[in-house]
Amino acid sequence: MNFAGLGFEAAALVPVGNDIRGTAVIENFKNRGVDIRLVQRVRSHETGFTFFIVCQDSEHVGFSHRAANQFLKIGNKEMKALRDTKWIYITSLSGEWKQMLEKIFSVETAKIAWNPGGRQIEGGIKSISRFLKHTTVVQLNKDEAIGLVVSDPDYKDASNDFLNDTHNLLKVIKKYGPRIVLITEGKDGSRAYDGTNFYHQNILAEKKRVDTTGVGDCFGSTFAAALEVTDFDIQKSMKLGAKNTASVIGRQGAQNGLLTKKQLFK
């Protein structure tokens, strides 16, 4: 939805159940300008959902029920759509996620921005290294980055000092092959590395801190969108990501604060 709001032609490749929540999800996509032709109805399962507890500091804990999310299918129709697109943005996958990644990363014509989910991090670097070699941007939070690095036998005994240094994490993950590594650090902002330069972006002060739900997805998708608009200006793209994130934090929920292209580039 963020991509559509930022002026791109965007389609959602997601499964939903044949229930009221699934209908609401589809209507929300339509209302926000997202193409729904690739949305899949899974008739034998309910729509996945996450229950959030928002704490006093506006941070949150989520408990997810994957449900229909585990039954995403990528067939000929979906592959044609993927080959016709310029960017593919991947978030958490469940179900037969390795087979899905094999199909997605067989598309050689699109740039891929990827925020691996818990299943992928748990699978370790051995499971996903071949995909990272073909990733344009891999985005992780710091805990995820540490989890991925220590899954590598070469770093399983790395010291806490080594792992707590984000520059070390960036360099290790860059060796796996992605063009750009992006790590978010909560209140410490974000850092990126392209193999030559390190970049840092502080958080931008929000007018009001209400809810941090969705800030990672907002930052990562805005960063990818901004790369396309700015001709891969990494520092500017990180700043625009921080700007959109500050807006989302100021509103309840993951979508209500998303900026339009006009608002973002003002």
C-alpha positions in Angstrom: 0.0 0.0 0.0 2.9 2.3 0.7 4.1 2.0 -2.9 0.7 2.8 -4.3 0.5 5.9 -2.0 3.9 7.0 -3.3 2.7 7.0 -6.9 3.8 3.6 -8.1 1.6 1.0 -9.9 1.6 -1.7 -7.2 0.0 -5.1 -6.9 -0.4 -7.3 -3.9 0.5 -11.0 -4.2 -1.0 -12.3 -0.9 -3.4 -15.0 0.2 -6.6 -14.3 2.3 -9.3 -16.5 3.6 -12.8 -16.7 2.3 -14.2 -14.7 5.3 -15.1 -11.2 6.4 -11.5 -10.2 7.2 -10.4 -11.4 3.8 -13.1 -9.2 2.1 -12.0 -6.3 4.3 -8.4 -6.7 3.3 -9.3 -6.7 -0.4 -11.5 -3.6 0.0 -8.7 -1.9 1.8 -6.3 -2.7 -1.1 -8.8 -1.3 -3.6 -9.4 1.9 -1.6 -5.7 2.5 -1.4 -5.1 2.0 -5.1 -3.5 -1.4 -5.0 -4.1 -3.9 -7.8 -5.9 -6.9 -6.4 -5.7 -9.3 -9.4 -3.0 -11.4 -7.7 -4.8 -11.7 -4.3 -5.6 -15.3 -3.7 -8.7 -16.6 -1.8 -7.9 -19.6 0.3 -11.4 -21.1 0.9 -10.5 -23.7 3.5 -8.7 -21.3 5.9 -9.4 -18.0 7.6 -7.4 -14.9 6.9 -4.2 -14.5 8.9 -4.1 -11.9 11.6 -1.8 -10.5 14.3 -2.8 -9.5 17.8 -0.8 -6.5 19.1 -0.1 -5.3 22.6 1.0 -1.7 22.5 3.0 -0.7 25.6 3.2 2.6 27.4 6.3 3.6 25.4 4.3 3.0 22.2 6.5 -0.1 21.4 4.5 -3.3 20.7 4.5 -7.1 20.8 2.6 -9.0 18.1 1.2 -12.6 18.2 0.5 -13.9 14.7 -1.8 -16.6 13.4 -0.6 -17.3 9.8 -3.7 -19.2 8.7 -4.2 -18.6 5.0 -0.7 -17.0 4.7 0.8 -20.5 4.7 -0.9 -21.3 1.4 0.4 -18.7 -1.0 0.8 -20.2 -4.5 3.1 -18.9 -7.3 2.0 -20.4 -10.6 2.3 -19.3 -14.2 0.0 -16.3 -13.7 2.0 -15.0 -10.8 5.4 -15.6 -12.5 4.3 -13.7 -15.6 3.3 -10.7 -13.3 6.7 -10.9 -11.5 8.6 -10.9 -14.8 6.7 -7.9 -15.9 7.5 -5.8 -12.8 10.4 -3.5 -12.1 10.7 -4.1 -8.3 9.6 -7.0 -6.1 9.2 -6.3 -2.4 9.2 -9.4 -0.2 8.4 -9.6 3.5 7.8 -12.5 5.8 6.9 -15.8 4.2 5.5 -19.0 5.7 4.4 -22.3 4.4 6.6 -23.6 1.5 8.7 -20.5 1.7 11.9 -22.0 0.1 10.1 -23.1 -3.0 8.5 -19.6 -3.2 11.8 -17.9 -3.0 13.3 -20.2 -5.7 10.6 -19.0 -8.0 10.8 -15.3 -7.1 14.5 -15.2 -7.4 14.5 -16.9 -10.8 13.1 -13.6 -12.1 16.2 -11.9 -13.5 14.5 -8.7 -14.8 13.4 -7.2 -11.5 15.2 -5.6 -8.6 14.3 -7.3 -5.3 14.0 -5.7 -1.9 13.7 -8.3 0.9 12.9 -8.1 4.5 13.3 -11.8 5.6 10.8 -13.0 8.2 11.3 -15.1 11.3 11.1 -18.4 9.4 13.8 -17.3 7.1 16.1 -16.0 9.9 15.5 -19.3 11.8 16.5 -21.2 8.7 19.9 -19.5 8.9 22.3 -18.3 6.4 22.7 -21.7 4.8 19.1 -21.6 3.7 19.0 -18.1 2.3 22.5 -17.2 1.2 21.9 -18.2 -2.4 19.0 -15.7 -2.5 21.0 -12.9 -0.9 23.4 -13.1 -3.9 20.5 -11.8 -6.1 19.0 -9.3 -3.7 19.2 -5.5 -4.4 18.3 -4.5 -0.8 18.1 -6.7 2.2 16.6 -5.0 5.3 16.8 -6.4 8.8 16.5 -5.0 12.3 19.5 -5.4 14.5 18.3 -8.5 16.3 17.5 -10.2 13.0 20.9 -9.3 11.7 22.6 -10.8 14.7 20.5 -13.9 14.4 21.5 -14.3 10.7 25.2 -13.7 11.4 25.5 -16.2 14.3 23.8 -18.9 12.1 27.0 -18.8 10.0 29.5 -21.4 11.4 32.3 -18.8 11.0 30.6 -16.5 13.5 28.7 -18.8 15.8 31.3 -18.0 18.6 31.6 -14.3 17.8 31.9 -12.1 20.9 29.1 -9.8 22.1 31.3 -6.8 21.3 31.6 -8.0 17.7 27.9 -8.6 17.3 26.8 -5.4 18.9 28.8 -3.4 16.4 26.4 -2.7 13.5 29.3 -2.0 11.2 30.5 -5.6 11.7 27.0 -7.0 10.9 26.8 -4.9 7.8 30.1 -6.1 6.5 29.4 -9.7 7.2 26.0 -9.7 5.6 27.3 -7.8 2.6 29.7 -10.7 2.0 26.7 -12.9 1.3 26.1 -10.9 -1.9 23.3 -8.3 -1.6 23.9 -4.9 -3.3 22.8 -2.9 -0.2 22.5 -4.0 3.4 20.1 -1.9 5.5 19.8 -2.4 9.3 17.4 -0.6 11.5 18.3 0.1 15.1 15.1 1.5 16.7 15.7 4.8 18.4 19.3 4.8 17.1 18.0 5.1 13.5 19.4 3.0 10.7 22.6 2.1 9.0 23.4 0.9 5.5 26.4 -0.4 3.6 27.0 -0.8 -0.1 30.4 -2.4 0.0 32.2 1.0 -0.3 30.4 3.5 2.0 28.7 3.3 5.3 25.6 5.4 5.8 23.7 6.4 9.0 20.3 8.1 9.4 19.0 9.3 12.8 15.3 9.0 13.5 13.3 12.1 12.8 11.4 13.4 15.7 7.7 12.6 15.4 5.1 15.2 16.5 3.5 12.6 18.7 4.6 9.1 19.5 1.4 6.9 19.4 2.2 3.5 17.9 5.3 1.8 16.4 3.3 -0.9 14.6 4.4 -1.2 10.9 7.4 1.2 11.2 9.8 -1.4 9.8 7.7 -2.1 6.8 7.2 1.6 6.3 10.9 2.4 6.4 11.9 -0.5 4.2 9.3 0.0 1.5 9.9 3.8 1.5 13.6 3.3 1.2 13.1 1.0 -1.8 10.7 3.4 -3.5 13.0 6.3 -2.9 16.0 4.4 -4.4 14.0 4.2 -7.6 13.1 7.9 -7.5 16.5 9.3 -6.5 18.6 7.1 -8.8 19.9 5.0 -5.9 20.9 7.9 -3.6 21.2 5.8 -0.4 21.5 8.6 2.1 18.5 10.6 0.7 16.5 7.4 0.6 17.2 6.7 4.2 16.1 10.2 5.2 12.9 9.8 3.3 12.3 6.5 5.0 12.8 8.1 8.4 10.4 10.9 7.4 7.6 8.5 6.5 8.3 6.4 9.6 7.9 9.5 11.9 4.5 10.1 10.3 3.4 6.5 10.9 4.5 6.6 14.5 2.2 9.6 15.1 -0.9 7.7 14.1 -2.6 4.5 15.4 -2.0 1.5 13.3 0.4 0.6 10.5 -1.2 2.5 7.6 -2.9 5.6 8.8 0.2 7.8 8.9 1.6 6.8 5.5 2.6 9.9 3.5 1.7 10.4 -0.2 4.5 11.1 -2.7 3.7 14.8 -2.6 3.9 14.9 1.2 7.1 12.8 1.3 9.0 14.9 -1.2 7.7 18.3 0.1 
